[in-house]
């Protein structure tokens, strides 16, 4: 599979200076952690789940979470498990099915992991791993131990994606201790932890808050402070950190707004895409686009998504611009390893080799996965090209 693989090859050639690479569920973990992109959540109880997965694959989704936790009622867990096994078996038996997204199951309890892996049988080959809820060191270690046992029993590489969403992480008096514990747990199982996910909805719940469609997670200061501390302790670029993904965006249509739209008109006029701008505003996408941009600025990559319309904006804003790629290449040239300062090829900024090196390395990896846009291509053109005709 590849990002923007749903777009015709001739269109990709027009959009990209370097096209996104191909990858599979068996690719190196370092690449897959970046490639997750917009991870689409779906309740595990959906009766046509196999068809839904194929439909979203055709629309450009490359990672999905099939949820047995908060998205379904307590009374529906057994039915959801049975449906998952049935739908995976259906998918595994279909002829002519191409590459599927990276598929994860969000469980409630550690014992569900080996049980589901056993029940899946040969269809476990479609499974990439499990999402672990309300992760702390105390609650998370049994999940990680269960995953390691299931992996050994099945012979299938299985990843964990812990969700950081517990009140202990939010509360100031317990935050550092909780983060230190999480760090110990995920470091012990580093090879199996693909990414850390943020449960911002649960954070807000602890204080009876809910951000409006005019607001990003970074406008809710108590949430922004947690994101900052998580990245500070768990997202470092020194080899000890993990990929941390962006929080969910809850909205997909807005009836009334208090503040002005947050999308400038000029990029859409230049791309002759004013109707696209109006549609994005109507469906609260201007707030989503702003939050994605702030995710990147704060060290997050990828995003939890609960609606298919959110996938393309996440991927379009993950593409590396021609200018970013040019800067990264200059910084990483072998002759620059001794450091120094140089003017960018775009002659609009300073590239300082040593301080910007970690950024450049991350940018090159993102470029491999999401591609590099042509010099005259911006996010408007990428959005417009990805929308089905």
N, C-alpha and C positions, 0 to 999 in steps of 0.2 A: 504494500500500500504506500501511498505518498500523499502529502498535503496538496490540495488543489488537483488531485487526480481525477476529480469529476469534471474538470474543465477540458475542453478539446485541446489536443497537442498544439495546434496552430495558435490558439489563443494564449496558451502558456508561453509559447515562444515570444509572443508580443509583449507579455507582461514581465517576463523574468530575464534578468541578466544571467543568473544562474538558477536553474530550476530546482525545486525541492528534491531531495534524494528519496530513493525507495528504501523502505524498511519493513521488517516483519516482527512478529511477536518474539522471534529468536534473536533479534538484533541486540547489540550490547546495551546494558542497562543505562549507561551514561547517555546514550543517544535516545533511548525510549523515554527517559525522564523528561527530556525536552520536547519530544515528539507528542506527548500526551495532548497538548493543545487544549481545545474545549472538550472537557469530559462530560458527556451527556448522561444524566441520571434518568432512570426509568424504574417504576415500581415492578418488582419481580412477578406480580400477579397478573400482568397484562396477558389476556388470552391469546393474542397473536404476536407474542414477543419475538419469535423467530423472524416473522415477516417485518416487524418493526426494525429489527437490527439490520436486515438487508436494505430496507428503505433508507435508513439513516446513513448506511455505508455509501449508497449511491449519491447522497447529498454532501459527502465530504467528511463525515464523522469518522475519527480514527480511534477514539477511546470511549467506552461506555461503562457505567456502573449500574448493575441490576440490583435494586435495593430491597433488602428484607428488614430494614430498620424503620426509620421515622416515616417513610413514605407509605407504609401500610399499617393497618391496625394490628394490635396484639393478637386478635382472634384469626388473622389471616396468614400468620407465619407458616404454619404447616402447609397450607394451600400454596403459598408462594414457593416454598421449597420444592413441592411436587411439580409445580409448573416450570420452575427453572430446569429441573432434571429432564422433564418432558421436552421442553423447547430446545435445550442444548442437544438432546438426542436427535430431535428433528433436524436441526441445522447440520449436525455431523453426518447425517445420512443423506443429505441432498446432493444430487449430482450437479456438477458445473458451478458450484458456489465458489466464487473467487476469494480473495483476501477479505477477512472479516476484521472489524475493529479489535483493539485490545479490550477484552471483556473481563470485568472485575465484578465480584459479588460483595455487596455490603452486608455483613452479618451482624447479629446482635450479641452472640455468645461464642466463646472459643470453640466449644464442642461442635458447633455447626460446621467448622472448617473441615475436619477429617471426615465427618459424616457426609457432607455434600460431595467431597472429592471421591469418596467410596461409591456413592450412589450414581455419580456421573459416569463411572466406568470409562470406556474408550473416549467418550465425548469430553473428557477432561482436557484433551488436547486443544480445545477451543478456549480454555480458561487461562487468563494471564495472572490472576491473583485475587486478593481480597482487600476490601476497605474495612479498616478497624475503627469502630466508633469510640468517641469520648476517651481518647487515648491519654493515659498517664503511665508512669512506670509501673505502678501497682496493678492497674487494670490491663495494661498493654502487654506485659510479659507473657501471660497465659495465651493470648492471641498469637504472639510471635512464635512461641513454643509449639502451639498447635499447627501453625503454618509450616514450620520446619519439619514436623513429623509427617504431615500430609504430603509435603514435597518428596520426602524420602520414600514414602509408601507408594506414591504414584509414579515416580520417576519423571515428573513434569516440573520444570522450573516455575515457581510461583512467587509473585511479588506481593509485598504488603504496602498499602497506602494508609498510614495512620491519620485519623482526623483529629486535629487539635481543637477541642470545643468545650472542654470541661470547665466548670466554675472555678476550680482551683487555679487554672491558668489565667483566668480573668482577674481574680481578686489580687490586689496589690500585695497583701501580706503573705500570700503563698505562691506568687508567680515565679519568682526566681528558683525556689526549691523545686517547684513542679517542672520547670524547664530543664533544670539540671537532671532530674530523674528521667525525663523524656529523652534527653541527650544520651544518658547511659544506656537506655533500652535500645534506641535505634542504632547506636554505635555498635552494640554487641551483635546486632543482626544487620549490619550495614549492607551486605551484599544482597539482602532480600528486601530492603526498604527502597522502593522506587521513587517515592515523593511523599512529602507531607502536605496534607490538605487542611485548610482553615475552615472551621465551622462558625462563621460570623453570625448566622441566624441564632445559634445557641448562645453566643456571647450576648447578643442583644436581649435575648429572652431572660437572662439573669437579672436584667434591670428594667424589664417591661418596655423595651425600646423596639422600634422598627423604623429603618431608614426609608424616607420617601423617595419616589422616583427622581426627584430633583437633587437628591443627595447621594454621594458615594460613601463607601465604608470609611473613607479617610476624613469625611466630615463629621463622623460620630467619634468624638475624641477618645472615649474609653475603648472603643474598638481599635482605632488607629494606634493607640499605645500598645495594645497586645500584638498587633501585626509587627510593629517596630521591634518589640522585644523578641518575638519568634525569629525574625530574620537576623537580628543581632546575634542570637545564640545558636541558631540552627541553620542559617543560610549563608554562612561565611564562604568566601572564595579561596580559602587557604587549603582546601582539600578535606576539611573536617565537616563542611556543610552539606546540605541536601537541597534538592529542588523543592521550593515551597510554592504551592499553587494559589491562585487568586480566589477570593470568596465568591459565592453564588450571587448572581443578579436576579432578583425576585420578580421583576416586572416584564411584561410583554405587550401591554397596551395601557395607555393612560387616557382617562376621560377628561381630566382637568389638571392644569399645572399652575403652580404659583409663580415660578420664576421663568425667565426667558429661556428659550432653547439654547443649548450649549454648543451647537454645531455652527461654525462659521460658514457663511454662504459662499464665499469666494472659491474654495476648492471644488465645490459642486458646480458652480457656474463654469469654471475652467474645464471641467470634465463633462459639461452638458448633462448634468445629472441632478437637476433641481428637484425632480419628482422623487428621486431616491432620498434626497435630504428630507423632504416632507414626510415620506414614509417612515424613515428612521425616527424622526421626532414624534410622529403619531404613535409609534410603538415603543416609546421610552428608550430608544437606542442611543440617543445623544448622551444620556446619563451612563449607559453601559460603556460607550466608547471612551468617555472621560475616565471611568473607573479602570478600564483596561490599561489606559495610558499611565494612570497613577500606580497600578499594579507593577508595571515594568519599572517605573521610576523608583519604586520601593523594594525592588529585588524579587518580585514574584513573577512566575511564568506559568502560562496556562490558566485555566479557570474552570470551576465547577459550574455546570449549566443545567437548568431545568426546563429549557425550551429550545427546540431545534433552531429557532430563528437567531439564537445567541451564538451559534457555532461559527458562522462565517465572519462576524465582526472580530471575534477572538483571533481567528486565523489570519485575517487580513492585517490586523495590527501587529501580528507576530512576524510578518515578513520583514526581513532586514532591508533597509533602504540602501540605494546605491552609495549614498554618502557615508552611511555607517560602515558599510563593507570596505569602502576605500580607506577610511580612517583605521579600521581594524587591521587591514593588510599592511598598511604603512607601519603601524606600531609593532607588528609581529615579524617584520623582516629580520632575517638572521643577523644582518649587519647592525641592527639596532639593539642587540642584546645588552650592550653596555650602558644603555640609557640615552638620555638626551631629550631635547625638545625640537619639534619640527612643526612647520606650518602645514595644515591640512591641504590636500589637493584641491579642495573646494575654496581654499583661501579665506575661510571664515572662522577659524578656531585654531587653538593650540593643541597639539597632540604631545603629551609628555609621556615618554615611553614606559618608564617604570610604574608610575601610578595608574596609568590607563591599561596596563597589560592584562590584568584579570578581566576587565571589561571587554577587551578585544578578543580574548580567548572565548568568553561566553558568547560574544556576538558571532564569531566564526562558527561555533557549534549550532547556534540558532539559524544561521544562514544555511548550513548544510541541511537542516530539517525543514525549514519553512521557505527557503530560497532567498534570492536577492532580487529585488525589483529593478527593472530597467530605469535608466536615469530620469526618464520623463513620466514614470509611473508612481502614483501615490495610492493611499488606502482607498480613495474613492473608486479608482479604476479596478482595484482588486475586489472591492465589495460588489461593484456592478457586474463584473465578469462572473462572479460566483453565484449570483441569483438565478435560479432556474427560469428559463424562458416561459 
